[in-house]
Amino acid sequence: MHTPDPHRRTAVPPARPTRRAAALALAAVTAAVGLVAAAQGGAGAAVQGSLAADTQFYKDPTSQVVKWAAANPGDSRAQVISKRIASQPQGIWFANYRPDSVTSDVRTITSAAAQAGQVPVLVAYMIPNRDCGGASAGGAPDLASYDAWVGKFAAGLGSSRSVVVLEPDSIALTTCLSAQQQNDRFASLARAVNTIHAASPNAKVYLDGGHSTWNSPSEQANRLRNAGVLNSNGFFTNVSNFNTTSNEASFAHGVLNALGNPGNLHAVIDTSRNGNGPAGSVWCDPSGRKIGNYPTAATNDSGIDAYLWIKPPGESDGCAAAAGTFVPDIAYQLAVNAADPSTPPTSQPPTSQAPSSQAPSSPPPASSQPPTGNASCSIAYRANSWTGGFTADVTVKNTGSSALSGWKLAWTFPGDQKITSAWNATVTQNGTAVTATDLGYNGTLAAGASTSFGLQATYGSNNTAPSAFTLNGTACTTS
């Protein structure tokens, strides 16, 4: 868990792109389909995804939706929002120009993610004249300042793995720029890619690919090439938009084909709100939308590295509230008609499980065999607290010399903590005693391997962290 950035708790949330360009979309579906057929029929088949299918993306314990769900357990919308949105990893946006603190702000996230064995998705949103003066206007004062900001952003990434979504709208939306200004922007983006890779070779950097009903694949490919995409890891599509995953995947293959299908380039798709597709030409907080594919790197598509929730579901486009404000009604609309997250990580992340004072009558699938009796283990318990509530990330590491087949972690709370929900494990509480059990897919831990689960809870006067844990009955060390 990282310490909350105090700036991110201010009354004015960071802006998110409103995708006003969706209203200006230049439909190019026919061209995309033609190029996709070529991509999938030959050269495209050689493209290999660059993110492992079992990649676990970082869940920010200080996100707006997590804090809302924890603070409103009695709200009739809370259970659905908590299970289907708050439990999922989402993009963490750097949208407020604070050059003096951006390095430490980024390092806070990357350090916490590395400790949890997860990969953060960081959205750099600071290009000058962003959103062409729309609802998400802002950014650095000029390109020289932007270049310096990127250097400071990159300095916080460290050596662990990360995904950097570099400047939504910056390449697809240039109608407010002169030809020279566009060239200057693209050159700055190319420098940014090199700066990030030089500072953090394990960072994967994706540039703005627009979306399937905007620029044609060939036009977007030309812009991406001019912005240095060949030195990046690829591009992202559909950020803050609603186009279906299948259409975005077809569009992405069209862009890859137009780029010549270089083996180092792949796409990621924002699926945070595209479960029902677009609402005609309505782009700003439309009703009747639904969350799409849950975040995963297991896309079964060699050209698509991941489905990500880059735009956090429930955060406004700028019509229902100021851009970036969490609106529970929007979140509930997106989640209420969606399916729960499924257990197997190869398709979607696991379901959040709400604990109770007794074992659930119908627990989710667990390991097919009972946990092994002996274990050597290390536990990292990291809590992020606020008045009356907290979230915690728990990392279970097998420090023994042989694999574990199934695990059950037990501890006792020293205070008056009461768990309200959990994810990536079945968690039950009886008084102060807590038991967390694997969900089957994460039950086998090779020697030296680790897995993580999370929980959120309330407390009255004492939130002292537990200090003694047992795994399959054997005492663990803590770190």
Phi, psi and chi 1 to 4 in degrees:
 res  aa     phi    psi   chi1   chi2   chi3   chi4
   1 MET       -  138.8  -74.0  -54.4  164.9      -
   2 HIS  -104.3  155.1   65.3  -90.2      -      -
   3 THR   -67.1  131.7  -57.0      -      -      -
   4 PRO   -59.2  137.9  -19.7   30.5      -      -
   5 ASP   -71.0  118.7  175.7   -3.9      -      -
   6 PRO   -60.3  -28.3   20.7  -32.5      -      -
   7 HIS   -68.0  -26.9  -60.2  -73.8      -      -
   8 ARG   -80.5   -0.5  -64.9  170.5   66.4 -151.0
   9 ARG  -107.9   13.5  -65.9 -176.7  -70.7  170.3
  10 THR   -74.7  166.0   55.9      -      -      -
  11 ALA   -66.5  -27.5      -      -      -      -
  12 VAL  -103.0  107.6 -179.7      -      -      -
  13 PRO   -75.1  160.1   29.8  -34.6      -      -
  14 PRO   -62.1  144.9   20.7  -30.8      -      -
  15 ALA   -71.5  153.4      -      -      -      -
  16 ARG  -123.1  152.8  -54.7  -72.6 -165.0 -105.8
  17 PRO   -63.5  136.9   22.7  -32.1      -      -
  18 THR   -94.3   -6.4   60.2      -      -      -
  19 ARG    58.1   38.6  -51.1  -58.0  -71.5  138.5
  20 ARG   -55.8  -23.8   61.7 -175.3  -67.4  -87.1
  21 ALA   -67.0  -15.5      -      -      -      -
  22 ALA   -61.4  -32.3      -      -      -      -
  23 ALA   -72.2  -17.4      -      -      -      -
  24 LEU  -105.1   14.6  -52.9  172.9      -      -
  25 ALA   -57.0  142.4      -      -      -      -
  26 LEU  -107.8   94.7  -56.2  174.7      -      -
  27 ALA   -59.8  134.4      -      -      -      -
  28 ALA  -140.2   36.9      -      -      -      -
  29 VAL   -64.0  -42.5  174.3      -      -      -
  30 THR   -61.7  -44.4  -58.8      -      -      -
  31 ALA   -63.8  -39.6      -      -      -      -
  32 ALA   -63.3  -43.8      -      -      -      -
  33 VAL   -62.0  -41.3  169.9      -      -      -
  34 GLY   -63.5  -42.8      -      -      -      -
  35 LEU   -69.9  -33.5  -72.9  168.5      -      -
  36 VAL   -64.9  -40.6  167.0      -      -      -
  37 ALA   -57.6  -40.6      -      -      -      -
  38 ALA   -67.5  -40.8      -      -      -      -
  39 ALA   -65.2  -42.8      -      -      -      -
  40 GLN   -79.6  -18.7  -64.7  177.2  -24.0      -
  41 GLY   -88.2  -14.8      -      -      -      -
  42 GLY  -149.2  -97.3      -      -      -      -
  43 ALA   -58.4  -34.7      -      -      -      -
  44 GLY   -60.7  -29.7      -      -      -      -
  45 ALA   -66.8  -17.9      -      -      -      -
  46 ALA   -84.0  -13.1      -      -      -      -
  47 VAL   -70.9  130.8  178.2      -      -      -
  48 GLN  -112.0  134.5  -62.4  -61.0  -51.1      -
  49 GLY   -62.4  150.3      -      -      -      -
  50 SER  -113.7    2.6   62.2      -      -      -
  51 LEU  -110.4  130.9  -77.0  173.4      -      -
  52 ALA   -59.4  141.9      -      -      -      -
  53 ALA   -61.1  -26.9      -      -      -      -
  54 ASP   -94.3   15.5   62.3   -6.9      -      -
  55 THR   -56.1  129.8  -61.6      -      -      -
  56 GLN  -104.2  116.4  -64.0  -65.1  -54.3      -
  57 PHE   -83.1  153.7  -63.4  107.3      -      -
  58 TYR   -77.6  134.3  179.0   62.2      -      -
  59 LYS  -102.1  116.5  -66.6 -179.5  -72.6  -67.9
  60 ASP   -78.0  115.8  179.3   11.1      -      -
  61 PRO   -72.7   -7.3   29.6  -36.6      -      -
  62 THR  -110.3   14.5   65.2      -      -      -
  63 SER   -65.1  158.8   68.6      -      -      -
  64 GLN   -60.8  -41.1  -66.2 -171.3   77.7      -
  65 VAL   -70.8  -37.9   63.4      -      -      -
  66 VAL   -63.4  -44.8  165.9      -      -      -
  67 LYS   -68.3  -36.7  -64.8 -176.3   73.1  172.3
  68 TRP   -64.8  -46.4 -179.8   87.8      -      -
  69 ALA   -61.6  -39.9      -      -      -      -
  70 ALA   -69.3  -32.7      -      -      -      -
  71 ALA   -85.3  -11.5      -      -      -      -
  72 ASN  -130.7   52.4  -64.3  -84.0      -      -
  73 PRO   -63.3  -23.4   25.3  -35.4      -      -
  74 GLY   -87.5   -5.9      -      -      -      -
  75 ASP   -68.0  136.6 -168.5  -65.1      -      -
  76 SER   -63.1  -19.2   60.8      -      -      -
  77 ARG   -91.9  -10.9  -58.0  161.7  -65.0 -176.8
  78 ALA   -65.6  -41.1      -      -      -      -
  79 GLN   -62.6  -44.4 -177.5  175.9    2.1      -
  80 VAL   -66.7  -45.5  167.4      -      -      -
  81 ILE   -64.0  -41.5  -68.2  173.9      -      -
  82 SER   -65.1  -46.0  179.1      -      -      -
  83 LYS   -70.8  -38.9  178.0  176.9  -73.0 -171.6
  84 ARG  -103.7  -14.3  -62.0  175.7 -176.1  170.2
  85 ILE  -124.4  -55.0  -63.8  179.8      -      -
  86 ALA   -63.8  -24.0      -      -      -      -
  87 SER   -77.8   -7.7   67.9      -      -      -
  88 GLN  -104.7  148.7  -60.3  -57.2  -51.2      -
  89 PRO   -70.7  140.7   25.9  -33.9      -      -
  90 GLN  -140.3  163.9  -60.5  165.7   38.2      -
  91 GLY   -63.9  140.8      -      -      -      -
  92 ILE  -109.9  116.6  -58.9  170.4      -      -
  93 TRP   -94.2  137.7  -69.6   68.1      -      -
  94 PHE  -114.2   93.1  -67.8   82.2      -      -
  95 ALA  -122.8   -6.2      -      -      -      -
  96 ASN  -104.0  131.3  -67.7  -32.9      -      -
  97 TYR   -76.5   98.4 -175.6   61.5      -      -
  98 ARG  -134.6   74.5  -64.1 -165.0  -63.1  -91.8
  99 PRO   -60.6  -27.6   19.7  -31.2      -      -
 100 ASP   -73.9  -22.7  -68.1  -20.4      -      -
 101 SER  -116.8   -3.8   65.4      -      -      -
 102 VAL   -63.1  -35.6   65.7      -      -      -
 103 THR   -61.3  -48.3  -59.7      -      -      -
 104 SER   -69.4  -34.5   60.4      -      -      -
 105 ASP   -62.2  -44.3  -67.7  -14.8      -      -
 106 VAL   -67.7  -43.3  172.4      -      -      -
 107 ARG   -62.6  -34.1 -175.0  176.1  -66.8  123.1
 108 THR   -57.6  -44.1  -66.2      -      -      -
 109 ILE   -70.0  -50.9  -58.8  -65.4      -      -
 110 THR   -66.0  -35.1   54.9      -      -      -
 111 SER   -66.1  -44.1  -62.3      -      -      -
 112 ALA   -64.7  -40.4      -      -      -      -
 113 ALA   -65.7  -43.3      -      -      -      -
 114 ALA   -62.1  -40.5      -      -      -      -
 115 GLN   -64.3  -32.7 -169.1  168.7   50.4      -
 116 ALA   -86.4   -2.7      -      -      -      -
 117 GLY    71.0   28.7      -      -      -      -
 118 GLN  -119.9  166.1  -61.6  172.2   -9.0      -
 119 VAL  -112.2  116.2  177.3      -      -      -
 120 PRO   -78.2  149.4   30.4  -34.8      -      -
 121 VAL  -108.7  108.0  177.1      -      -      -
 122 LEU  -106.5  128.3  -50.0  171.9      -      -
 123 VAL  -106.8  110.3 -174.0      -      -      -
 124 ALA   -86.6  118.2      -      -      -      -
 125 TYR  -135.2   74.1 -165.9   49.7      -      -
 126 MET  -139.8    9.3 -158.0   55.8   62.6      -
 127 ILE   -61.3  138.2 -159.7   76.4      -      -
 128 PRO   -59.6  146.4  -24.9   34.8      -      -
 129 ASN    59.4   36.8 -158.5   12.1      -      -
 130 ARG   -67.7  153.5   71.6 -178.0 -177.1 -152.2
 131 ASP    57.4   16.4 -159.2   29.4      -      -
 132 CYS    47.8   40.1  -82.1      -      -      -
 133 GLY    80.5   12.4      -      -      -      -
 134 GLY   -76.7 -157.0      -      -      -      -
 135 ALA   -63.1  -22.5      -      -      -      -
 136 SER  -107.1   29.5  -65.8      -      -      -
 137 ALA   -59.0  154.4      -      -      -      -
 138 GLY   142.4 -151.6      -      -      -      -
 139 GLY   107.6 -175.6      -      -      -      -
 140 ALA   -66.3  155.1      -      -      -      -
 141 PRO   -66.9  -29.1   19.2  -30.3      -      -
 142 ASP  -160.2  172.4   50.8   53.9      -      -
 143 LEU   -68.1  -32.5  -72.3  175.9      -      -
 144 ALA   -63.3  -42.4      -      -      -      -
 145 SER   -65.9  -36.7  -60.7      -      -      -
 146 TYR   -64.3  -46.4  177.1   71.5      -      -
 147 ASP   -55.7  -42.6  -70.5   -9.5      -      -
 148 ALA   -66.9  -40.3      -      -      -      -
 149 TRP   -62.5  -42.1 -178.7   88.0      -      -
 150 VAL   -60.3  -41.0  168.4      -      -      -
 151 GLY   -59.7  -40.7      -      -      -      -
 152 LYS   -72.6  -37.0  -65.7  178.2  178.7  180.0
 153 PHE   -59.5  -49.3  172.6   93.0      -      -
 154 ALA   -62.2  -32.7      -      -      -      -
 155 ALA   -64.6  -19.8      -      -      -      -
 156 GLY   -90.1   -6.0      -      -      -      -
 157 LEU   -73.1  -35.4  -66.8  172.3      -      -
 158 GLY    71.8 -163.2      -      -      -      -
 159 SER   -97.4   -5.4   59.5      -      -      -
 160 SER   -80.5  168.9   56.8      -      -      -
 161 ARG   -71.9  144.5  -64.9 -178.4  -60.6  158.2
 162 SER  -155.8  160.7   62.5      -      -      -
 163 VAL  -116.0  125.3  167.6      -      -      -
 164 VAL  -112.8  116.1  176.8      -      -      -
 165 VAL   -92.2  105.0  174.0      -      -      -
 166 LEU   -94.2  103.4 -172.0   62.1      -      -
 167 GLU    62.6   77.1  -58.3  -59.8  -22.0      -
 168 PRO   -53.6  141.2  -28.2   36.4      -      -
 169 ASP    75.4   -9.0  -73.9  -12.4      -      -
 170 SER   -69.5  -24.8   61.6      -      -      -
 171 ILE  -106.5  -39.5  -64.1  174.5      -      -
 172 ALA   -74.5  -33.2      -      -      -      -
 173 LEU  -106.9  100.0  178.2   59.8      -      -
 174 THR  -134.3   18.3   59.7      -      -      -
 175 THR   -63.9  -20.7   52.0      -      -      -
 176 CYS   -92.4    2.8   58.1      -      -      -
 177 LEU  -108.2  143.7  -56.1  178.8      -      -
 178 SER   -72.7  169.5   67.2      -      -      -
 179 ALA   -58.5  -41.8      -      -      -      -
 180 GLN   -67.6  -40.8 -175.6   60.0   53.8      -
 181 GLN   -63.9  -37.4  -72.4  172.8  -33.4      -
 182 GLN   -64.4  -45.6  176.5  176.4  -71.0      -
 183 ASN   -60.2  -41.3  -70.1  -21.3      -      -
 184 ASP   -65.1  -41.0  -68.8  -16.3      -      -
 185 ARG   -62.8  -46.9  172.0 -177.6  -76.9 -170.4
 186 PHE   -62.5  -37.4  -71.3  176.6      -      -
 187 ALA   -65.1  -37.9      -      -      -      -
 188 SER   -67.0  -39.4 -178.1      -      -      -
 189 LEU   -64.2  -40.0  -70.8  169.7      -      -
 190 ALA   -62.2  -39.9      -      -      -      -
 191 ARG   -64.3  -37.9  -68.5 -167.8  -64.3  -88.2
 192 ALA   -62.8  -42.8      -      -      -      -
 193 VAL   -57.1  -48.4  169.9      -      -      -
 194 ASN   -65.3  -38.6  -66.6  -25.4      -      -
 195 THR   -62.8  -44.5  -64.0      -      -      -
 196 ILE   -66.5  -44.6  -67.4  170.2      -      -
 197 HIS   -65.8  -36.2  -83.4  158.9      -      -
 198 ALA   -66.0  -38.0      -      -      -      -
 199 ALA   -79.1  -30.7      -      -      -      -
 200 SER  -145.5   87.6 -178.7      -      -      -
 201 PRO   -60.8  -20.8  -24.3   34.6      -      -
 202 ASN   -89.5    2.1  -72.3  -39.7      -      -
 203 ALA   -81.5  138.4      -      -      -      -
 204 LYS  -105.1  124.6  -67.9 -166.7  177.8  -63.8
 205 VAL  -112.5  126.4 -174.9      -      -      -
 206 TYR  -120.2  134.7  -60.2   87.3      -      -
 207 LEU   -97.4  169.7  -72.0  163.2      -      -
 208 ASP   -71.7  115.7  173.0   34.4      -      -
 209 GLY  -102.7    6.2      -      -      -      -
 210 GLY    67.5 -135.1      -      -      -      -
 211 HIS  -161.2  177.7   57.3   73.4      -      -
 212 SER   -73.1  -13.1   59.2      -      -      -
 213 THR  -116.8   33.8   57.2      -      -      -
 214 TRP  -122.8 -116.7 -158.2  -16.5      -      -
 215 ASN   -71.8  154.2  -61.4  -45.8      -      -
 216 SER   -67.8  159.2   69.1      -      -      -
 217 PRO   -56.0  -40.9  -28.0   36.4      -      -
 218 SER   -68.3  -40.0   58.6      -      -      -
 219 GLU   -66.2  -44.4  169.8   62.3   21.7      -
 220 GLN   -66.0  -36.1 -165.7   64.3   29.9      -
 221 ALA   -63.1  -41.3      -      -      -      -
 222 ASN   -62.3  -43.4  -73.3  -24.1      -      -
 223 ARG   -65.3  -43.4  -64.6 -175.0 -178.3 -158.9
 224 LEU   -61.8  -41.0  -77.4  163.6      -      -
 225 ARG   -60.9  -42.4 -172.4  179.8  -68.9  107.3
 226 ASN   -67.8  -22.8  -68.8  -24.4      -      -
 227 ALA   -94.6   11.6      -      -      -      -
 228 GLY    86.3   23.6      -      -      -      -
 229 VAL   -62.3  -27.5   74.1      -      -      -
 230 LEU   -65.9  -18.1  -63.7  179.4      -      -
 231 ASN   -98.5    2.1  -67.5  -36.8      -      -
 232 SER  -101.1 -165.3   74.8      -      -      -
 233 ASN  -102.8   -1.5  -61.9   95.8      -      -
 234 GLY   139.5 -144.7      -      -      -      -
 235 PHE  -147.6  163.4   55.3   90.5      -      -
 236 PHE  -114.6  153.9   54.0   84.8      -      -
 237 THR  -133.7  158.3   78.6      -      -      -
 238 ASN    71.2   19.4 -150.8   42.9      -      -
 239 VAL   -62.0  127.0  169.7      -      -      -
 240 SER    62.5   19.1  -60.8      -      -      -
 241 ASN  -117.5 -173.9 -142.2  -59.8      -      -
 242 PHE  -128.7    5.4  -53.5   90.6      -      -
 243 ASN   -64.4  145.5  -62.9  -53.7      -      -
 244 THR   -64.3  154.9   63.2      -      -      -
 245 THR   -60.9  -40.8  -58.7      -      -      -
 246 SER   -63.4  -41.5   59.8      -      -      -
 247 ASN   -66.8  -37.9  -76.5   -7.1      -      -
 248 GLU   -69.2  -38.3  -71.1  -56.8  -59.9      -
 249 ALA   -64.2  -41.3      -      -      -      -
 250 SER   -63.0  -42.8  -65.5      -      -      -
 251 PHE   -62.8  -44.4  172.0   72.8      -      -
 252 ALA   -61.2  -42.3      -      -      -      -
 253 HIS   -64.4  -34.2  -82.5  -73.4      -      -
 254 GLY   -64.1  -41.4      -      -      -      -
 255 VAL   -66.7  -44.1  174.5      -      -      -
 256 LEU   -59.7  -41.3  -71.3  168.6      -      -
 257 ASN   -63.2  -42.1 -171.9   60.6      -      -
 258 ALA   -66.4  -25.2      -      -      -      -
 259 LEU   -84.5   -4.5  -71.7  167.2      -      -
 260 GLY    91.3   13.4      -      -      -      -
 261 ASN    49.9   50.7  -73.8  -56.2      -      -
 262 PRO   -62.4  138.7   21.5  -31.0      -      -
 263 GLY   -64.3  -19.6      -      -      -      -
 264 ASN   -87.2   -5.1   63.3  -55.0      -      -
 265 LEU  -107.3  137.0  -62.3 -171.9      -      -
 266 HIS  -145.6  175.0  -50.4   86.8      -      -
 267 ALA  -120.9  155.3      -      -      -      -
 268 VAL  -123.5  147.9  -64.1      -      -      -
 269 ILE  -121.7  132.4  -61.4  172.2      -      -
 270 ASP   -80.1  113.5 -173.4   -8.9      -      -
 271 THR  -112.9   21.2   59.1      -      -      -
 272 SER   -69.1  -21.8   59.1      -      -      -
 273 ARG  -142.8   21.4  -51.4 -170.5  -62.3  176.6
 274 ASN  -107.6   18.1   70.2  -13.4      -      -
 275 GLY   -63.3  -28.7      -      -      -      -
 276 ASN  -109.3    8.1  -79.5  -19.8      -      -
 277 GLY    71.9 -174.3      -      -      -      -
 278 PRO   -75.7  161.9   26.4  -33.0      -      -
 279 ALA  -102.3   65.0      -      -      -      -
 280 GLY    62.6 -129.2      -      -      -      -
 281 SER   -94.4    1.8   61.2      -      -      -
 282 VAL   -78.1  120.3 -179.4      -      -      -
 283 TRP  -115.6  -15.5   56.8  -91.9      -      -
 284 CYS  -105.7  104.8 -172.1      -      -      -
 285 ASP    50.1   50.8  -63.9  -34.6      -      -
 286 PRO   -70.0  151.3   28.1  -35.5      -      -
 287 SER   -87.2  166.1   60.8      -      -      -
 288 GLY    76.1   13.9      -      -      -      -
 289 ARG   -90.9  172.1  -59.0  -50.9   91.7 -156.3
 290 LYS  -149.1  147.0 -173.9  172.1   72.0  172.9
 291 ILE   -59.9  148.6   53.2  176.3      -      -
 292 GLY  -102.6 -145.8      -      -      -      -
 293 ASN   -52.4  134.9  -59.5   72.1      -      -
 294 TYR   -67.2  151.0  -78.0   95.6      -      -
 295 PRO   -58.2  131.1  -25.4   35.5      -      -
 296 THR  -166.5  153.0 -179.1      -      -      -
 297 ALA   -97.9   -0.9      -      -      -      -
 298 ALA   -91.2   76.6      -      -      -      -
 299 THR   -91.9  -14.5   65.4      -      -      -
 300 ASN    58.0   28.7  -65.2  -42.2      -      -
 301 ASP  -137.9  115.8 -174.8  -33.3      -      -
 302 SER   -64.9  -19.9   59.3      -      -      -
 303 GLY   -93.4  -10.9      -      -      -      -
 304 ILE  -112.1  112.6  -50.3  -60.9      -      -
 305 ASP   -69.1  -37.4  -86.9  -10.0      -      -
 306 ALA  -165.5  154.6      -      -      -      -
 307 TYR   -98.2  126.0  -55.4  137.2      -      -
 308 LEU  -127.0  152.8  -59.0  174.5      -      -
 309 TRP   -98.2   81.5  -75.9    6.4      -      -
 310 ILE   -73.1  -48.5  -61.5  172.2      -      -
 311 LYS   -83.7  114.8  166.9   78.1  173.3 -175.0
 312 PRO   -62.1  121.5  -25.3   36.4      -      -
 313 PRO   -59.7  134.2  -21.4   33.1      -      -
 314 GLY   100.7  -13.0      -      -      -      -
 315 GLU   -88.4  133.1  -65.6 -169.0    6.4      -
 316 SER   -67.7  150.7  173.8      -      -      -
 317 ASP   -82.4  -13.3  -69.0  -40.0      -      -
 318 GLY   123.6   -0.9      -      -      -      -
 319 CYS  -101.4  -49.5  -68.0      -      -      -
 320 ALA   -71.9  -25.4      -      -      -      -
 321 ALA  -165.2  177.9      -      -      -      -
 322 ALA   -58.1  143.4      -      -      -      -
 323 ALA   -53.3  128.8      -      -      -      -
 324 GLY    94.2   -7.3      -      -      -      -
 325 THR   -76.4  133.6  -57.4      -      -      -
 326 PHE   -75.7  126.1  178.7   74.2      -      -
 327 VAL  -120.4  108.2 -179.3      -      -      -
 328 PRO   -54.9  -38.0  -25.2   34.3      -      -
 329 ASP   -62.4  -39.4  -81.3  -16.5      -      -
 330 ILE   -65.6  -45.0  -66.3  177.8      -      -
 331 ALA   -60.3  -43.4      -      -      -      -
 332 TYR   -64.9  -42.4 -176.0   73.4      -      -
 333 GLN   -58.9  -41.8  -74.8 -176.8   36.9      -
 334 LEU   -67.2  -32.2  -70.5  168.8      -      -
 335 ALA   -96.8  -29.5      -      -      -      -
 336 VAL   -63.8  -32.9   68.0      -      -      -
 337 ASN   -99.3    9.6  -67.2  -41.1      -      -
 338 ALA   -93.0  160.0      -      -      -      -
 339 ALA   -78.3  154.8      -      -      -      -
 340 ASP   -65.9  153.7  -75.1  -15.4      -      -
 341 PRO   -57.6  142.6  -18.9   30.2      -      -
 342 SER   -91.7  163.6   63.0      -      -      -
 343 THR   -72.1  -49.2  -62.8      -      -      -
 344 PRO   -65.8  127.5  -19.7   32.1      -      -
 345 PRO   -70.8  -14.1   27.5  -33.3      -      -
 346 THR   -72.1  -14.5   52.8      -      -      -
 347 SER  -116.8  -46.5   57.2      -      -      -
 348 GLN  -154.4  159.7  -65.8  172.3   -7.5      -
 349 PRO   -66.3  165.8  -21.7   33.2      -      -
 350 PRO   -74.3  160.0   27.4  -35.8      -      -
 351 THR   -71.1  138.6  -56.6      -      -      -
 352 SER   -68.8  138.1  -60.1      -      -      -
 353 GLN  -113.8  126.4  -62.2  -62.4  -33.4      -
 354 ALA   -84.4  120.9      -      -      -      -
 355 PRO   -75.7  165.7   29.6  -34.1      -      -
 356 SER  -144.4  176.3   63.8      -      -      -
 357 SER   -71.9  -18.1   58.7      -      -      -
 358 GLN  -122.0  162.2  -57.9  -65.4  -33.3      -
 359 ALA   -62.9  140.2      -      -      -      -
 360 PRO   -63.7  147.0   22.3  -31.6      -      -
 361 SER   -70.0  -28.9   57.1      -      -      -
 362 SER  -131.4   78.7  -60.4      -      -      -
 363 PRO   -68.8  157.8   25.8  -34.3      -      -
 364 PRO   -68.9  166.2   27.5  -35.3      -      -
 365 PRO   -56.9  136.7  -23.4   32.7      -      -
 366 ALA  -121.7 -172.2      -      -      -      -
 367 SER   -57.9  144.1  -62.5      -      -      -
 368 SER   -69.7  -21.8   57.7      -      -      -
 369 GLN  -117.0  150.8  -60.3 -179.5    6.0      -
 370 PRO   -64.6  156.2   23.8  -33.9      -      -
 371 PRO   -58.6  146.8  -23.0   33.3      -      -
 372 THR   -65.5  153.3   54.5      -      -      -
 373 GLY   -79.3  -25.6      -      -      -      -
 374 ASN  -116.2  146.1  -63.0  -46.5      -      -
 375 ALA  -154.1  149.1      -      -      -      -
 376 SER  -120.0  124.7  179.9      -      -      -
 377 CYS  -147.8  158.8   47.6      -      -      -
 378 SER  -134.0  136.9  175.2      -      -      -
 379 ILE  -121.2  132.3  -54.5  -60.5      -      -
 380 ALA  -113.4  119.4      -      -      -      -
 381 TYR  -116.3  114.9  178.4   97.3      -      -
 382 ARG  -123.5  119.1  -58.8  -71.7 -176.0  -94.1
 383 ALA  -109.7  145.4      -      -      -      -
 384 ASN  -120.8  113.1  175.6   69.8      -      -
 385 SER  -110.6  151.9  -58.6      -      -      -
 386 TRP  -140.4  176.8   56.4   90.7      -      -
 387 THR   -59.4  114.4  -57.1      -      -      -
 388 GLY    85.7   -3.8      -      -      -      -
 389 GLY  -157.7  166.2      -      -      -      -
 390 PHE  -164.1  161.9   69.0   99.0      -      -
 391 THR  -118.2  156.7   59.4      -      -      -
 392 ALA  -140.1  142.0      -      -      -      -
 393 ASP  -108.7  129.7 -129.5   12.2      -      -
 394 VAL  -121.4  120.8 -175.2      -      -      -
 395 THR  -107.7  125.0  -60.4      -      -      -
 396 VAL  -105.3  120.4 -179.7      -      -      -
 397 LYS  -118.5  131.2 -176.5  174.2 -177.7  178.7
 398 ASN   -84.6  105.9  176.4   11.1      -      -
 399 THR   -95.8    7.2   57.4      -      -      -
 400 GLY   -82.9 -176.4      -      -      -      -
 401 SER   -99.0   -3.3   58.2      -      -      -
 402 SER  -131.0  161.8   59.0      -      -      -
 403 ALA   -72.6  150.5      -      -      -      -
 404 LEU   -99.1  136.3  -68.7  176.2      -      -
 405 SER  -113.6   89.9  178.8      -      -      -
 406 GLY    92.1  141.5      -      -      -      -
 407 TRP  -144.4  149.6   52.7  -95.3      -      -
 408 LYS  -137.0  116.6 -179.1  178.2  -70.0 -173.9
 409 LEU  -103.6  133.1 -178.2   69.4      -      -
 410 ALA  -128.8  145.0      -      -      -      -
 411 TRP  -156.3  170.3   72.7   87.2      -      -
 412 THR  -123.0  129.0  -61.2      -      -      -
 413 PHE   -72.7  132.6  -85.1  129.8      -      -
 414 PRO   -81.1  -10.2   26.8  -32.5      -      -
 415 GLY  -117.1 -150.5      -      -      -      -
 416 ASP  -107.4   37.4   52.3    2.4      -      -
 417 GLN   -70.4  141.1  -61.2   97.4  -33.2      -
 418 LYS  -131.1  115.8  -60.7  -65.3 -177.6 -176.1
 419 ILE   -73.0  136.2  -62.8  174.3      -      -
 420 THR  -110.4  -26.1   58.5      -      -      -
 421 SER  -162.8  165.0   64.3      -      -      -
 422 ALA  -155.5  164.3      -      -      -      -
 423 TRP  -144.9  152.2   47.3   93.1      -      -
 424 ASN    69.3   11.4  -67.5  -13.3      -      -
 425 ALA  -164.9  156.5      -      -      -      -
 426 THR   -89.1  118.0  -60.2      -      -      -
 427 VAL  -119.3  126.3  179.7      -      -      -
 428 THR  -123.8  152.2   59.1      -      -      -
 429 GLN  -134.2  133.5 -178.1  172.5   -1.1      -
 430 ASN  -130.4  100.7 -170.2  -10.7      -      -
 431 GLY    68.5 -122.3      -      -      -      -
 432 THR   -97.2   -5.3   58.9      -      -      -
 433 ALA   -85.2  133.0      -      -      -      -
 434 VAL  -126.2  140.5 -179.7      -      -      -
 435 THR  -130.3  131.7  -59.6      -      -      -
 436 ALA  -119.9  129.0      -      -      -      -
 437 THR  -122.4  144.3  -53.0      -      -      -
 438 ASP   -61.6  163.9   70.7   86.5      -      -
 439 LEU  -103.2   20.9  -67.7  179.5      -      -
 440 GLY    90.6  -64.3      -      -      -      -
 441 TYR   -63.4  -28.5   78.4   87.8      -      -
 442 ASN  -110.6   23.1   59.6   -6.6      -      -
 443 GLY   -85.7  -22.6      -      -      -      -
 444 THR   -93.8  120.2  -60.4      -      -      -
 445 LEU  -120.5  112.3  -70.4  179.3      -      -
 446 ALA   -67.0  163.5      -      -      -      -
 447 ALA   -56.4  125.7      -      -      -      -
 448 GLY    86.5   -5.8      -      -      -      -
 449 ALA   -86.1  160.9      -      -      -      -
 450 SER  -140.4  161.3   61.2      -      -      -
 451 THR  -144.4  159.7 -171.2      -      -      -
 452 SER  -130.4  150.2  -62.9      -      -      -
 453 PHE  -139.9  166.8   64.5   91.5      -      -
 454 GLY  -132.7  163.5      -      -      -      -
 455 LEU  -150.9  160.0   59.1   89.1      -      -
 456 GLN  -130.8  151.3   62.3 -174.3   40.0      -
 457 ALA  -156.3  169.1      -      -      -      -
 458 THR  -113.1  164.8   61.2      -      -      -
 459 TYR  -154.2  159.1   70.1   95.6      -      -
 460 GLY   -97.6  -75.4      -      -      -      -
 461 SER  -116.1  -12.7   59.2      -      -      -
 462 ASN  -138.8  115.5 -175.1   -6.8      -      -
 463 ASN  -119.3   38.7 -168.7   28.1      -      -
 464 THR   -62.7  134.5  -57.0      -      -      -
 465 ALA   -71.8  143.8      -      -      -      -
 466 PRO   -64.7  148.6   22.7  -31.9      -      -
 467 SER  -119.5   -8.8   57.5      -      -      -
 468 ALA  -125.8  125.3      -      -      -      -
 469 PHE  -129.3  147.2  -62.6   84.7      -      -
 470 THR  -124.8  140.4   61.4      -      -      -
 471 LEU  -117.7  117.3 -171.7   67.6      -      -
 472 ASN    52.0   36.8  -62.0  -12.1      -      -
 473 GLY    88.1   -4.9      -      -      -      -
 474 THR  -105.1  134.7  -61.1      -      -      -
 475 ALA   -65.0  140.9      -      -      -      -
 476 CYS  -109.1  155.2  -58.5      -      -      -
 477 THR   -82.0  162.8   61.8      -      -      -
 478 THR  -118.7  152.3   56.8      -      -      -
 479 SER  -135.9      -   61.1      -      -      -
